[in-house]
C-alpha cells in the first residue's frame, strides 16, 4: 500500500482570527503546535520546509484543524493534534507522526525529514 500524499494538521485554526489567536497564545505561552514550530519561523514559513517538501516525491499539504476533511477529523479525534497523516493508494489513512513525535523534533525540519522517512 503506497503513500500517495501526506497531510499535516496544525493544532490551530486557520483564517485571520484563528492565526491571530494562535500567535497571541503562542507569545503568552498558552498555545502550542509542534508542527507549526517545524514549518514556520516566528515570521514566515521556513524555506527549508519548502525544500524538504519538494524532495518528498509525493504531495505534502498542511492544514489547520478547521480546514480538514471529515475523514481527517475522525482520524485526528483518535490521535490528537498536531498530526501527520499518510494517505494510501487503497484509500486508507494512517498516522505517521503524532504530537509527541513532532514535539521530540524540537522544531527541526531536517529531523522531521528523517522521522518521516523512517515511518
C-alpha positions in Angstrom: 0.0 0.0 0.0 1.8 3.0 -1.3 1.7 6.5 0.2 0.2 8.9 -2.4 0.2 12.1 -0.2 0.7 13.4 3.3 -1.4 15.8 5.3 -0.1 17.7 8.3 -2.7 19.1 10.6 -1.9 22.0 12.8 -3.3 22.3 16.3 -4.6 25.8 15.3 -7.4 27.3 13.4 -6.9 29.0 10.0 -8.1 32.4 8.9 -7.2 35.8 10.2 -8.8 35.3 13.6 -7.5 31.8 14.1 -4.0 32.7 13.2 -4.1 35.9 15.4 -5.4 33.8 18.3 -2.6 31.3 17.8 0.1 34.0 17.6 -1.1 35.7 20.7 -1.5 32.4 22.6 2.0 31.3 21.5 3.5 34.6 22.7 1.7 34.2 26.0 2.7 30.6 26.3 -0.9 29.3 26.4 -0.9 27.8 22.9 1.5 25.4 21.2 1.7 23.4 18.0 4.8 21.4 17.4 4.1 21.1 13.7 3.8 24.9 13.4 7.3 25.1 15.1 8.7 22.9 12.3 7.1 24.5 9.3 7.3 28.2 10.4 9.8 30.6 11.9 8.3 33.4 14.0 7.8 35.5 10.9 7.0 33.1 8.0 7.2 29.6 6.5 10.7 28.2 6.6 12.4 27.9 3.2 14.0 24.6 4.3 10.5 23.3 4.8 9.5 24.1 1.2 12.8 22.5 0.0 12.1 19.3 2.1 8.5 19.0 0.7 9.9 19.4 -2.9 12.2 16.4 -2.2 9.5 14.1 -1.0 8.2 12.9 -4.3 4.5 13.0 -3.1 2.4 16.0 -2.2 2.5 17.2 1.4 -0.3 19.6 2.4 -0.6 21.3 5.8 -4.0 22.4 7.0 -5.4 24.0 10.1 -7.8 22.0 12.2 -10.8 23.9 10.9 -9.9 23.1 7.3 -9.7 19.3 7.3 -12.0 16.7 5.8 -14.5 14.6 7.7 -12.2 11.5 7.4 -9.3 13.5 8.7 -11.3 15.0 11.5 -12.4 11.5 12.6 -8.8 10.2 12.4 -7.4 13.2 14.3 -10.0 12.6 17.1 -8.1 9.3 17.8 -4.6 10.7 17.6 -4.9 14.3 18.8 -3.3 17.3 17.1 -1.0 18.1 15.6 -0.5 15.0 13.5 0.9 14.0 10.1 -1.3 11.6 8.2 -0.3 9.4 5.2 -3.0 8.8 2.6 -2.5 5.4 0.8 -3.4 4.3 -2.7 -6.1 2.0 -1.3 -7.9 4.9 0.3 -6.8 4.3 3.8 -5.2 6.8 6.1 -2.6 6.2 8.8 -0.9 8.3 11.3 2.8 8.6 10.7 3.9 11.3 13.2 1.9 12.2 16.4 2.2 15.3 18.6 4.7 13.5 20.8 6.8 12.6 17.8 6.7 16.1 16.4 7.5 17.7 19.8 10.6 15.5 20.1 11.9 17.0 16.8 12.3 20.4 18.6 11.3 22.4 15.5 13.9 20.9 13.2 13.0 20.4 9.5 15.9 18.1 9.0 14.9 15.9 11.9 11.3 16.0 10.6 12.5 14.7 7.2 14.4 11.9 8.9 11.5 10.9 11.1 9.1 11.0 8.1 11.5 8.8 6.0 11.8 6.3 8.9 8.0 6.0 9.3 
